[in-house]
Amino acid sequence: MVLSKNLKILRIKKEFLSKEIGVSIQTINKWENDKCLPDAYNLLKLSGYYNLSVEELINKEFELV
């Protein structure tokens, strides 16, 4: 089933991001669910991780392809 494989890949990617920028998966979940926002330091780490400017990260609308 494709869904189960996709869910596993997305979870692994989130775990990798968590380790790369030094925050918990729970923190990433809170950011993704609008429970809180990353502080300036983590916003800079996220922009570096995704190779985007902070402005792009905040304002650009992305599509899931």
All heavy atoms as TSV, in Angstrom:
chain	resi	resn	atom	element	x	y	z
A	1	MET	N	N	0.841	-1.185	0.000
A	1	MET	CA	C	0.000	0.000	0.000
A	1	MET	C	C	0.882	1.242	0.000
A	1	MET	O	O	1.810	1.343	0.784
A	1	MET	CB	C	-0.928	-0.027	1.213
A	1	MET	CG	C	-1.820	1.168	1.316
A	1	MET	SD	S	-2.922	1.002	2.721
A	1	MET	CE	C	-4.379	1.663	2.009
A	2	VAL	N	N	0.565	2.173	-0.852
A	2	VAL	CA	C	1.369	3.383	-1.004
A	2	VAL	C	C	1.256	4.288	0.218
A	2	VAL	O	O	2.236	4.869	0.660
A	2	VAL	CB	C	0.949	4.150	-2.281
A	2	VAL	CG1	C	1.670	5.463	-2.395
A	2	VAL	CG2	C	1.212	3.300	-3.512
A	3	LEU	N	N	0.070	4.397	0.796
A	3	LEU	CA	C	-0.125	5.290	1.937
A	3	LEU	C	C	0.796	4.931	3.087
A	3	LEU	O	O	1.468	5.803	3.651
A	3	LEU	CB	C	-1.584	5.261	2.397
A	3	LEU	CG	C	-1.875	6.074	3.657
A	3	LEU	CD1	C	-1.532	7.540	3.459
A	3	LEU	CD2	C	-3.319	5.893	4.062
A	4	SER	N	N	0.855	3.674	3.455
A	4	SER	CA	C	1.693	3.278	4.587
A	4	SER	C	C	3.159	3.580	4.314
A	4	SER	O	O	3.883	4.037	5.203
A	4	SER	CB	C	1.493	1.802	4.917
A	4	SER	OG	O	1.848	0.994	3.823
A	5	LYS	N	N	3.601	3.362	3.091
A	5	LYS	CA	C	4.989	3.661	2.725
A	5	LYS	C	C	5.245	5.165	2.801
A	5	LYS	O	O	6.265	5.604	3.339
A	5	LYS	CB	C	5.275	3.140	1.322
A	5	LYS	CG	C	6.707	3.349	0.891
A	5	LYS	CD	C	6.949	2.771	-0.495
A	5	LYS	CE	C	8.382	3.012	-0.922
A	5	LYS	NZ	N	8.633	2.528	-2.273
A	6	ASN	N	N	4.324	5.967	2.282
A	6	ASN	CA	C	4.474	7.419	2.323
A	6	ASN	C	C	4.516	7.934	3.754
A	6	ASN	O	O	5.320	8.807	4.087
A	6	ASN	CB	C	3.334	8.103	1.560
A	6	ASN	CG	C	3.466	7.954	0.069
A	6	ASN	OD1	O	4.521	7.593	-0.443
A	6	ASN	ND2	N	2.382	8.211	-0.634
A	7	LEU	N	N	3.652	7.397	4.601
A	7	LEU	CA	C	3.642	7.826	6.002
A	7	LEU	C	C	4.960	7.498	6.693
A	7	LEU	O	O	5.475	8.302	7.475
A	7	LEU	CB	C	2.473	7.176	6.741
A	7	LEU	CG	C	1.086	7.665	6.333
A	7	LEU	CD1	C	0.018	6.830	7.016
A	7	LEU	CD2	C	0.911	9.138	6.637
A	8	LYS	N	N	5.517	6.358	6.398
A	8	LYS	CA	C	6.797	5.982	6.997
A	8	LYS	C	C	7.908	6.906	6.512
A	8	LYS	O	O	8.730	7.378	7.304
A	8	LYS	CB	C	7.144	4.532	6.662
A	8	LYS	CG	C	8.431	4.081	7.309
A	8	LYS	CD	C	8.690	2.612	7.044
A	8	LYS	CE	C	9.961	2.183	7.758
A	8	LYS	NZ	N	10.247	0.769	7.563
A	9	ILE	N	N	7.930	7.211	5.214
A	9	ILE	CA	C	8.956	8.101	4.657
A	9	ILE	C	C	8.850	9.478	5.286
A	9	ILE	O	O	9.862	10.077	5.679
A	9	ILE	CB	C	8.834	8.171	3.121
A	9	ILE	CG1	C	9.277	6.839	2.513
A	9	ILE	CG2	C	9.653	9.326	2.547
A	9	ILE	CD1	C	8.949	6.679	1.039
A	10	LEU	N	N	7.629	10.001	5.401
A	10	LEU	CA	C	7.444	11.323	5.994
A	10	LEU	C	C	7.873	11.338	7.455
A	10	LEU	O	O	8.467	12.309	7.922
A	10	LEU	CB	C	5.988	11.766	5.843
A	10	LEU	CG	C	5.548	12.061	4.413
A	10	LEU	CD1	C	4.044	12.256	4.350
A	10	LEU	CD2	C	6.278	13.258	3.835
A	11	ARG	N	N	7.590	10.275	8.191
A	11	ARG	CA	C	8.009	10.196	9.593
A	11	ARG	C	C	9.525	10.183	9.704
A	11	ARG	O	O	10.114	10.883	10.526
A	11	ARG	CB	C	7.427	8.951	10.267
A	11	ARG	CG	C	7.858	8.819	11.729
A	11	ARG	CD	C	7.319	7.561	12.369
A	11	ARG	NE	N	7.544	6.351	11.605
A	11	ARG	CZ	C	8.706	5.674	11.563
A	11	ARG	NH1	N	9.751	6.113	12.217
A	11	ARG	NH2	N	8.804	4.571	10.857
A	12	ILE	N	N	10.177	9.403	8.847
A	12	ILE	CA	C	11.638	9.326	8.869
A	12	ILE	C	C	12.245	10.683	8.539
A	12	ILE	O	O	13.206	11.114	9.173
A	12	ILE	CB	C	12.134	8.228	7.906
A	12	ILE	CG1	C	11.765	6.852	8.472
A	12	ILE	CG2	C	13.625	8.337	7.662
A	12	ILE	CD1	C	11.947	5.702	7.508
A	13	LYS	N	N	11.674	11.383	7.571
A	13	LYS	CA	C	12.166	12.718	7.220
A	13	LYS	C	C	12.027	13.673	8.393
A	13	LYS	O	O	12.900	14.488	8.644
A	13	LYS	CB	C	11.431	13.259	5.992
A	13	LYS	CG	C	11.861	12.606	4.708
A	13	LYS	CD	C	11.161	13.233	3.520
A	13	LYS	CE	C	11.641	12.621	2.229
A	13	LYS	NZ	N	11.057	13.264	1.055
A	14	LYS	N	N	10.917	13.563	9.122
A	14	LYS	CA	C	10.712	14.440	10.272
A	14	LYS	C	C	11.727	14.113	11.370
A	14	LYS	O	O	12.258	15.009	12.025
A	14	LYS	CB	C	9.287	14.297	10.798
A	14	LYS	CG	C	8.935	15.342	11.835
A	14	LYS	CD	C	7.505	15.205	12.323
A	14	LYS	CE	C	6.552	15.660	11.263
A	14	LYS	NZ	N	5.160	15.709	11.749
A	15	GLU	N	N	12.012	12.832	11.578
A	15	GLU	CA	C	13.008	12.435	12.570
A	15	GLU	C	C	14.382	12.977	12.183
A	15	GLU	O	O	15.133	13.455	13.032
A	15	GLU	CB	C	13.063	10.917	12.698
A	15	GLU	CG	C	11.865	10.322	13.391
A	15	GLU	CD	C	11.862	8.802	13.370
A	15	GLU	OE1	O	12.828	8.180	12.892
A	15	GLU	OE2	O	10.862	8.233	13.842
A	16	PHE	N	N	14.711	12.927	10.892
A	16	PHE	CA	C	15.994	13.438	10.426
A	16	PHE	C	C	16.071	14.942	10.645
A	16	PHE	O	O	17.071	15.450	11.142
A	16	PHE	CB	C	16.196	13.087	8.949
A	16	PHE	CG	C	17.553	13.480	8.418
A	16	PHE	CD1	C	18.669	12.730	8.724
A	16	PHE	CD2	C	17.701	14.612	7.633
A	16	PHE	CE1	C	19.920	13.087	8.254
A	16	PHE	CE2	C	18.948	14.974	7.157
A	16	PHE	CZ	C	20.058	14.214	7.470
A	17	LEU	N	N	15.011	15.669	10.291
A	17	LEU	CA	C	14.979	17.112	10.506
A	17	LEU	C	C	15.166	17.432	11.981
A	17	LEU	O	O	15.939	18.320	12.341
A	17	LEU	CB	C	13.657	17.695	9.993
A	17	LEU	CG	C	13.387	19.152	10.348
A	17	LEU	CD1	C	14.432	20.072	9.716
A	17	LEU	CD2	C	11.988	19.560	9.911
A	18	SER	N	N	14.488	16.692	12.822
A	18	SER	CA	C	14.576	16.890	14.260
A	18	SER	C	C	16.023	16.807	14.735
A	18	SER	O	O	16.507	17.668	15.478
A	18	SER	CB	C	13.727	15.845	14.966
A	18	SER	OG	O	13.944	15.859	16.340
A	19	LYS	N	N	16.730	15.791	14.290
A	19	LYS	CA	C	18.125	15.607	14.694
A	19	LYS	C	C	19.031	16.677	14.086
A	19	LYS	O	O	19.949	17.166	14.738
A	19	LYS	CB	C	18.605	14.222	14.296
A	19	LYS	CG	C	17.960	13.128	15.117
A	19	LYS	CD	C	18.381	11.751	14.664
A	19	LYS	CE	C	17.623	10.698	15.446
A	19	LYS	NZ	N	17.870	9.352	14.971
A	20	GLU	N	N	18.778	17.045	12.835
A	20	GLU	CA	C	19.622	18.020	12.140
A	20	GLU	C	C	19.579	19.394	12.790
A	20	GLU	O	O	20.596	20.062	12.879
A	20	GLU	CB	C	19.201	18.146	10.673
A	20	GLU	CG	C	19.744	17.080	9.782
A	20	GLU	CD	C	21.258	17.161	9.602
A	20	GLU	OE1	O	21.778	18.226	9.244
A	20	GLU	OE2	O	21.911	16.139	9.822
A	21	ILE	N	N	18.397	19.842	13.200
A	21	ILE	CA	C	18.312	21.194	13.751
A	21	ILE	C	C	18.257	21.202	15.279
A	21	ILE	O	O	18.260	22.265	15.886
A	21	ILE	CB	C	17.139	21.995	13.156
A	21	ILE	CG1	C	15.796	21.409	13.543
A	21	ILE	CG2	C	17.273	22.116	11.644
A	21	ILE	CD1	C	14.632	22.308	13.170
A	22	GLY	N	N	18.196	20.028	15.881
A	22	GLY	CA	C	18.317	19.933	17.337
A	22	GLY	C	C	17.060	20.280	18.117
A	22	GLY	O	O	17.146	20.876	19.191
A	23	VAL	N	N	15.900	19.921	17.580
A	23	VAL	CA	C	14.644	20.095	18.319
A	23	VAL	C	C	13.918	18.755	18.344
A	23	VAL	O	O	14.226	17.864	17.562
A	23	VAL	CB	C	13.743	21.190	17.694
A	23	VAL	CG1	C	14.427	22.540	17.712
A	23	VAL	CG2	C	13.310	20.824	16.296
A	24	SER	N	N	12.937	18.653	19.212
A	24	SER	CA	C	12.194	17.392	19.310
A	24	SER	C	C	11.174	17.286	18.188
A	24	SER	O	O	10.762	18.291	17.591
A	24	SER	CB	C	11.486	17.301	20.663
A	24	SER	OG	O	10.436	18.239	20.723
A	25	ILE	N	N	10.742	16.066	17.931
A	25	ILE	CA	C	9.689	15.837	16.940
A	25	ILE	C	C	8.397	16.505	17.420
A	25	ILE	O	O	7.636	17.034	16.613
A	25	ILE	CB	C	9.494	14.330	16.700
A	25	ILE	CG1	C	10.731	13.754	16.010
A	25	ILE	CG2	C	8.240	14.068	15.860
A	25	ILE	CD1	C	10.731	12.259	15.869
A	26	GLN	N	N	8.181	16.525	18.720
A	26	GLN	CA	C	6.995	17.176	19.259
A	26	GLN	C	C	6.995	18.668	18.941
A	26	GLN	O	O	5.955	19.249	18.625
A	26	GLN	CB	C	6.900	16.965	20.781
A	26	GLN	CG	C	6.607	15.553	21.184
A	26	GLN	CD	C	7.839	14.632	21.200
A	26	GLN	OE1	O	8.956	15.063	20.955
A	26	GLN	NE2	N	7.620	13.365	21.480
A	27	THR	N	N	8.174	19.295	18.997
A	27	THR	CA	C	8.282	20.710	18.652
A	27	THR	C	C	7.938	20.933	17.189
A	27	THR	O	O	7.189	21.857	16.853
A	27	THR	CB	C	9.707	21.233	18.950
A	27	THR	OG1	O	9.940	21.128	20.363
A	27	THR	CG2	C	9.878	22.664	18.512
A	28	ILE	N	N	8.457	20.081	16.312
A	28	ILE	CA	C	8.140	20.190	14.888
A	28	ILE	C	C	6.642	20.016	14.669
A	28	ILE	O	O	6.026	20.762	13.896
A	28	ILE	CB	C	8.947	19.169	14.063
A	28	ILE	CG1	C	10.436	19.514	14.128
A	28	ILE	CG2	C	8.470	19.150	12.615
A	28	ILE	CD1	C	11.352	18.463	13.547
A	29	ASN	N	N	6.034	19.056	15.363
A	29	ASN	CA	C	4.585	18.858	15.257
A	29	ASN	C	C	3.818	20.110	15.679
A	29	ASN	O	O	2.834	20.488	15.048
A	29	ASN	CB	C	4.133	17.668	16.103
A	29	ASN	CG	C	4.514	16.345	15.495
A	29	ASN	OD1	O	4.688	16.226	14.294
A	29	ASN	ND2	N	4.658	15.344	16.336
A	30	LYS	N	N	4.275	20.768	16.750
A	30	LYS	CA	C	3.609	22.001	17.202
A	30	LYS	C	C	3.723	23.090	16.149
A	30	LYS	O	O	2.759	23.828	15.908
A	30	LYS	CB	C	4.218	22.483	18.522
A	30	LYS	CG	C	3.831	21.642	19.704
A	30	LYS	CD	C	4.494	22.146	20.972
A	30	LYS	CE	C	4.192	21.257	22.151
A	30	LYS	NZ	N	4.877	21.725	23.372
A	31	TRP	N	N	4.894	23.212	15.508
A	31	TRP	CA	C	5.053	24.207	14.437
A	31	TRP	C	C	4.105	23.901	13.288
A	31	TRP	O	O	3.467	24.793	12.744
A	31	TRP	CB	C	6.485	24.225	13.915
A	31	TRP	CG	C	7.525	24.663	14.896
A	31	TRP	CD1	C	7.348	25.371	16.046
A	31	TRP	CD2	C	8.923	24.429	14.802
A	31	TRP	NE1	N	8.542	25.587	16.676
A	31	TRP	CE2	C	9.542	25.007	15.922
A	31	TRP	CE3	C	9.735	23.769	13.876
A	31	TRP	CZ2	C	10.903	24.979	16.136
A	31	TRP	CZ3	C	11.096	23.730	14.101
A	31	TRP	CH2	C	11.676	24.333	15.214
A	32	GLU	N	N	4.032	22.626	12.894
A	32	GLU	CA	C	3.212	22.222	11.756
A	32	GLU	C	C	1.719	22.377	12.032
A	32	GLU	O	O	0.935	22.568	11.114
A	32	GLU	CB	C	3.498	20.769	11.379
A	32	GLU	CG	C	4.863	20.564	10.787
A	32	GLU	CD	C	5.159	19.114	10.484
A	32	GLU	OE1	O	4.401	18.222	10.935
A	32	GLU	OE2	O	6.156	18.857	9.798
A	33	ASN	N	N	1.323	22.291	13.289
A	33	ASN	CA	C	-0.090	22.372	13.656
A	33	ASN	C	C	-0.478	23.730	14.233
A	33	ASN	O	O	-1.532	23.869	14.855
A	33	ASN	CB	C	-0.437	21.251	14.640
A	33	ASN	CG	C	-0.330	19.900	13.987
A	33	ASN	OD1	O	-0.901	19.667	12.931
A	33	ASN	ND2	N	0.426	18.997	14.589
A	34	ASP	N	N	0.373	24.741	14.032
A	34	ASP	CA	C	0.119	26.114	14.492
A	34	ASP	C	C	-0.131	26.229	15.991
A	34	ASP	O	O	-0.896	27.076	16.438
A	34	ASP	CB	C	-1.061	26.735	13.734
A	34	ASP	CG	C	-0.702	27.108	12.310
A	34	ASP	OD1	O	0.460	27.499	12.069
A	34	ASP	OD2	O	-1.581	27.008	11.433
A	35	LYS	N	N	0.506	25.361	16.761
A	35	LYS	CA	C	0.394	25.461	18.215
A	35	LYS	C	C	1.412	26.464	18.762
A	35	LYS	O	O	1.202	27.041	19.818
A	35	LYS	CB	C	0.606	24.101	18.860
A	35	LYS	CG	C	-0.339	23.044	18.331
A	35	LYS	CD	C	-1.154	22.459	19.412
A	35	LYS	CE	C	-1.941	21.313	18.827
A	35	LYS	NZ	N	-3.330	21.422	19.011
A	36	CYS	N	N	2.515	26.648	18.040
A	36	CYS	CA	C	3.521	27.648	18.364
A	36	CYS	C	C	4.373	27.894	17.119
A	36	CYS	O	O	4.223	27.200	16.114
A	36	CYS	CB	C	4.379	27.222	19.552
A	36	CYS	SG	S	5.437	25.797	19.240
A	37	LEU	N	N	5.226	28.893	17.195
A	37	LEU	CA	C	6.100	29.243	16.073
A	37	LEU	C	C	7.554	29.037	16.469
A	37	LEU	O	O	7.911	29.183	17.638
A	37	LEU	CB	C	5.891	30.709	15.684
A	37	LEU	CG	C	4.513	31.080	15.165
A	37	LEU	CD1	C	4.400	32.593	15.042
A	37	LEU	CD2	C	4.255	30.412	13.836
A	38	PRO	N	N	8.401	28.726	15.491
A	38	PRO	CA	C	9.830	28.627	15.814
A	38	PRO	C	C	10.387	29.997	16.189
A	38	PRO	O	O	9.963	31.021	15.629
A	38	PRO	CB	C	10.456	28.108	14.517
A	38	PRO	CG	C	9.448	28.268	13.453
A	38	PRO	CD	C	8.122	28.417	14.094
A	39	ASP	N	N	11.304	30.014	17.139
A	39	ASP	CA	C	11.963	31.278	17.475
A	39	ASP	C	C	12.935	31.638	16.356
A	39	ASP	O	O	13.122	30.883	15.397
A	39	ASP	CB	C	12.659	31.187	18.835
A	39	ASP	CG	C	13.738	30.120	18.906
A	39	ASP	OD1	O	14.254	29.690	17.853
A	39	ASP	OD2	O	14.074	29.708	20.015
A	40	ALA	N	N	13.542	32.818	16.455
A	40	ALA	CA	C	14.416	33.315	15.387
A	40	ALA	C	C	15.583	32.363	15.124
A	40	ALA	O	O	15.935	32.116	13.968
A	40	ALA	CB	C	14.930	34.708	15.740
A	41	TYR	N	N	16.158	31.813	16.169
A	41	TYR	CA	C	17.295	30.904	16.018
A	41	TYR	C	C	16.893	29.653	15.231
A	41	TYR	O	O	17.578	29.250	14.295
A	41	TYR	CB	C	17.829	30.535	17.410
A	41	TYR	CG	C	19.017	29.613	17.386
A	41	TYR	CD1	C	20.255	30.049	16.919
A	41	TYR	CD2	C	18.901	28.300	17.827
A	41	TYR	CE1	C	21.349	29.199	16.890
A	41	TYR	CE2	C	19.985	27.444	17.804
A	41	TYR	CZ	C	21.209	27.900	17.336
A	41	TYR	OH	O	22.288	27.046	17.308
A	42	ASN	N	N	15.762	29.050	15.592
A	42	ASN	CA	C	15.301	27.855	14.887
A	42	ASN	C	C	14.810	28.182	13.481
A	42	ASN	O	O	14.946	27.367	12.575
A	42	ASN	CB	C	14.218	27.138	15.691
A	42	ASN	CG	C	14.806	26.394	16.863
A	42	ASN	OD1	O	15.836	25.743	16.732
A	42	ASN	ND2	N	14.160	26.488	18.002
A	43	LEU	N	N	14.270	29.372	13.288
A	43	LEU	CA	C	13.867	29.789	11.957
A	43	LEU	C	C	15.081	29.880	11.032
A	43	LEU	O	O	15.031	29.449	9.876
A	43	LEU	CB	C	13.147	31.133	12.040
A	43	LEU	CG	C	12.285	31.545	10.876
A	43	LEU	CD1	C	11.261	30.499	10.527
A	43	LEU	CD2	C	11.611	32.869	11.179
A	44	LEU	N	N	16.184	30.382	11.550
A	44	LEU	CA	C	17.427	30.424	10.764
A	44	LEU	C	C	17.931	29.018	10.453
A	44	LEU	O	O	18.385	28.743	9.345
A	44	LEU	CB	C	18.505	31.219	11.500
A	44	LEU	CG	C	18.317	32.730	11.534
A	44	LEU	CD1	C	19.351	33.368	12.458
A	44	LEU	CD2	C	18.424	33.315	10.134
A	45	LYS	N	N	17.851	28.111	11.429
A	45	LYS	CA	C	18.278	26.729	11.190
A	45	LYS	C	C	17.384	26.059	10.152
A	45	LYS	O	O	17.874	25.338	9.282
A	45	LYS	CB	C	18.291	25.930	12.496
A	45	LYS	CG	C	19.411	26.353	13.437
A	45	LYS	CD	C	19.659	25.361	14.539
A	45	LYS	CE	C	18.580	25.353	15.565
A	45	LYS	NZ	N	18.870	24.470	16.713
A	46	LEU	N	N	16.081	26.305	10.216
A	46	LEU	CA	C	15.163	25.741	9.228
A	46	LEU	C	C	15.438	26.282	7.830
A	46	LEU	O	O	15.445	25.532	6.855
A	46	LEU	CB	C	13.710	26.055	9.613
A	46	LEU	CG	C	13.128	25.240	10.755
A	46	LEU	CD1	C	11.848	25.884	11.265
A	46	LEU	CD2	C	12.870	23.815	10.318
A	47	SER	N	N	15.681	27.580	7.729
A	47	SER	CA	C	15.941	28.164	6.413
A	47	SER	C	C	17.234	27.606	5.830
A	47	SER	O	O	17.311	27.342	4.630
A	47	SER	CB	C	15.976	29.687	6.480
A	47	SER	OG	O	17.102	30.160	7.163
A	48	GLY	N	N	18.230	27.381	6.662
A	48	GLY	CA	C	19.468	26.769	6.191
A	48	GLY	C	C	19.263	25.326	5.779
A	48	GLY	O	O	19.778	24.875	4.754
A	49	TYR	N	N	18.500	24.595	6.549
A	49	TYR	CA	C	18.229	23.182	6.252
A	49	TYR	C	C	17.531	23.033	4.906
A	49	TYR	O	O	17.861	22.161	4.115
A	49	TYR	CB	C	17.388	22.574	7.370
A	49	TYR	CG	C	17.031	21.133	7.144
A	49	TYR	CD1	C	17.925	20.121	7.472
A	49	TYR	CD2	C	15.803	20.771	6.607
A	49	TYR	CE1	C	17.603	18.787	7.262
A	49	TYR	CE2	C	15.474	19.443	6.394
A	49	TYR	CZ	C	16.381	18.455	6.724
A	49	TYR	OH	O	16.060	17.143	6.508
A	50	TYR	N	N	16.544	23.894	4.656
A	50	TYR	CA	C	15.777	23.817	3.411
A	50	TYR	C	C	16.364	24.670	2.284
A	50	TYR	O	O	15.811	24.708	1.195
A	50	TYR	CB	C	14.324	24.215	3.656
A	50	TYR	CG	C	13.563	23.187	4.451
A	50	TYR	CD1	C	13.070	23.479	5.722
A	50	TYR	CD2	C	13.341	21.919	3.949
A	50	TYR	CE1	C	12.370	22.536	6.449
A	50	TYR	CE2	C	12.653	20.964	4.669
A	50	TYR	CZ	C	12.165	21.277	5.921
A	50	TYR	OH	O	11.480	20.333	6.648
A	51	ASN	N	N	17.480	25.357	2.564
A	51	ASN	CA	C	18.142	26.209	1.577
A	51	ASN	C	C	17.175	27.262	1.023
A	51	ASN	O	O	17.072	27.458	-0.186
A	51	ASN	CB	C	18.750	25.368	0.449
A	51	ASN	CG	C	19.794	26.139	-0.328
A	51	ASN	OD1	O	20.416	27.057	0.196
A	51	ASN	ND2	N	19.970	25.788	-1.583
A	52	LEU	N	N	16.487	27.919	1.927
A	52	LEU	CA	C	15.550	28.983	1.598
A	52	LEU	C	C	15.869	30.197	2.461
A	52	LEU	O	O	16.423	30.044	3.548
A	52	LEU	CB	C	14.109	28.555	1.893
A	52	LEU	CG	C	13.537	27.381	1.127
A	52	LEU	CD1	C	12.258	26.907	1.789
A	52	LEU	CD2	C	13.276	27.784	-0.309
A	53	SER	N	N	15.488	31.364	1.992
A	53	SER	CA	C	15.616	32.535	2.854
A	53	SER	C	C	14.517	32.455	3.914
A	53	SER	O	O	13.503	31.769	3.739
A	53	SER	CB	C	15.476	33.825	2.044
A	53	SER	OG	O	14.144	33.987	1.600
A	54	VAL	N	N	14.706	33.175	5.004
A	54	VAL	CA	C	13.686	33.206	6.045
A	54	VAL	C	C	12.396	33.781	5.461
A	54	VAL	O	O	11.303	33.283	5.734
A	54	VAL	CB	C	14.171	34.028	7.261
A	54	VAL	CG1	C	13.049	34.239	8.252
A	54	VAL	CG2	C	15.350	33.342	7.934
A	55	GLU	N	N	12.523	34.793	4.618
A	55	GLU	CA	C	11.345	35.389	3.987
A	55	GLU	C	C	10.580	34.365	3.148
A	55	GLU	O	O	9.358	34.288	3.206
A	55	GLU	CB	C	11.738	36.576	3.124
A	55	GLU	CG	C	10.551	37.292	2.526
A	55	GLU	CD	C	10.930	38.519	1.729
A	55	GLU	OE1	O	12.082	38.980	1.831
A	55	GLU	OE2	O	10.071	38.995	0.988
A	56	GLU	N	N	11.302	33.567	2.354
A	56	GLU	CA	C	10.648	32.527	1.560
A	56	GLU	C	C	9.945	31.516	2.455
A	56	GLU	O	O	8.824	31.097	2.181
A	56	GLU	CB	C	11.658	31.781	0.689
A	56	GLU	CG	C	12.171	32.541	-0.494
A	56	GLU	CD	C	13.254	31.774	-1.229
A	56	GLU	OE1	O	14.205	31.303	-0.563
A	56	GLU	OE2	O	13.132	31.654	-2.458
A	57	LEU	N	N	10.619	31.130	3.513
A	57	LEU	CA	C	10.067	30.144	4.431
A	57	LEU	C	C	8.772	30.647	5.068
A	57	LEU	O	O	7.813	29.889	5.235
A	57	LEU	CB	C	11.096	29.815	5.512
A	57	LEU	CG	C	10.918	28.581	6.334
A	57	LEU	CD1	C	10.846	27.332	5.479
A	57	LEU	CD2	C	12.054	28.445	7.328
A	58	ILE	N	N	8.723	31.931	5.361
A	58	ILE	CA	C	7.554	32.503	6.018
A	58	ILE	C	C	6.429	32.812	5.025
A	58	ILE	O	O	5.268	32.549	5.299
A	58	ILE	CB	C	7.945	33.784	6.784
A	58	ILE	CG1	C	8.856	33.424	7.956
A	58	ILE	CG2	C	6.707	34.533	7.282
A	58	ILE	CD1	C	9.452	34.620	8.654
A	59	ASN	N	N	6.772	33.355	3.860
A	59	ASN	CA	C	5.754	33.915	2.969
A	59	ASN	C	C	5.413	33.105	1.728
A	59	ASN	O	O	4.333	33.270	1.173
A	59	ASN	CB	C	6.174	35.320	2.520
A	59	ASN	CG	C	6.231	36.287	3.676
A	59	ASN	OD1	O	5.361	36.278	4.524
A	59	ASN	ND2	N	7.265	37.108	3.709
A	60	LYS	N	N	6.313	32.268	1.256
A	60	LYS	CA	C	6.075	31.538	0.015
A	60	LYS	C	C	5.082	30.406	0.267
A	60	LYS	O	O	5.159	29.720	1.270
A	60	LYS	CB	C	7.392	30.967	-0.508
A	60	LYS	CG	C	7.281	30.323	-1.866
A	60	LYS	CD	C	8.651	29.894	-2.372
A	60	LYS	CE	C	8.532	29.230	-3.724
A	60	LYS	NZ	N	9.817	28.823	-4.256
A	61	GLU	N	N	4.157	30.228	-0.668
A	61	GLU	CA	C	3.203	29.117	-0.553
A	61	GLU	C	C	3.734	27.920	-1.326
A	61	GLU	O	O	3.987	28.009	-2.517
A	61	GLU	CB	C	1.840	29.539	-1.087
A	61	GLU	CG	C	1.157	30.536	-0.176
A	61	GLU	CD	C	-0.301	30.723	-0.506
A	61	GLU	OE1	O	-0.946	29.742	-0.919
A	61	GLU	OE2	O	-0.771	31.849	-0.357
A	62	PHE	N	N	3.928	26.812	-0.633
A	62	PHE	CA	C	4.442	25.597	-1.232
A	62	PHE	C	C	3.297	24.642	-1.517
A	62	PHE	O	O	2.263	24.690	-0.858
A	62	PHE	CB	C	5.439	24.913	-0.293
A	62	PHE	CG	C	6.654	25.737	-0.010
A	62	PHE	CD1	C	6.729	26.535	1.115
A	62	PHE	CD2	C	7.715	25.730	-0.882
A	62	PHE	CE1	C	7.848	27.300	1.377
A	62	PHE	CE2	C	8.851	26.489	-0.632
A	62	PHE	CZ	C	8.906	27.278	0.495
A	63	GLU	N	N	3.506	23.769	-2.494
A	63	GLU	CA	C	2.520	22.745	-2.807
A	63	GLU	C	C	3.132	21.380	-2.611
A	63	GLU	O	O	4.305	21.171	-2.908
A	63	GLU	CB	C	2.060	22.883	-4.257
A	63	GLU	CG	C	1.266	24.135	-4.525
A	63	GLU	CD	C	0.764	24.193	-5.966
A	63	GLU	OE1	O	0.609	23.130	-6.588
A	63	GLU	OE2	O	0.524	25.310	-6.427
A	64	LEU	N	N	2.352	20.467	-2.100
A	64	LEU	CA	C	2.784	19.092	-1.949
A	64	LEU	C	C	2.627	18.406	-3.287
A	64	LEU	O	O	1.549	18.333	-3.843
A	64	LEU	CB	C	1.951	18.375	-0.884
A	64	LEU	CG	C	2.374	16.980	-0.496
A	64	LEU	CD1	C	3.801	16.983	0.041
A	64	LEU	CD2	C	1.443	16.412	0.533
A	65	VAL	N	N	3.749	17.960	-3.845
A	65	VAL	CA	C	3.723	17.362	-5.182
A	65	VAL	C	C	3.755	15.850	-5.077
A	65	VAL	O	O	4.374	15.269	-4.284
A	65	VAL	CB	C	4.921	17.844	-6.027
A	65	VAL	CG1	C	4.899	17.216	-7.386
A	65	VAL	CG2	C	4.889	19.343	-6.121
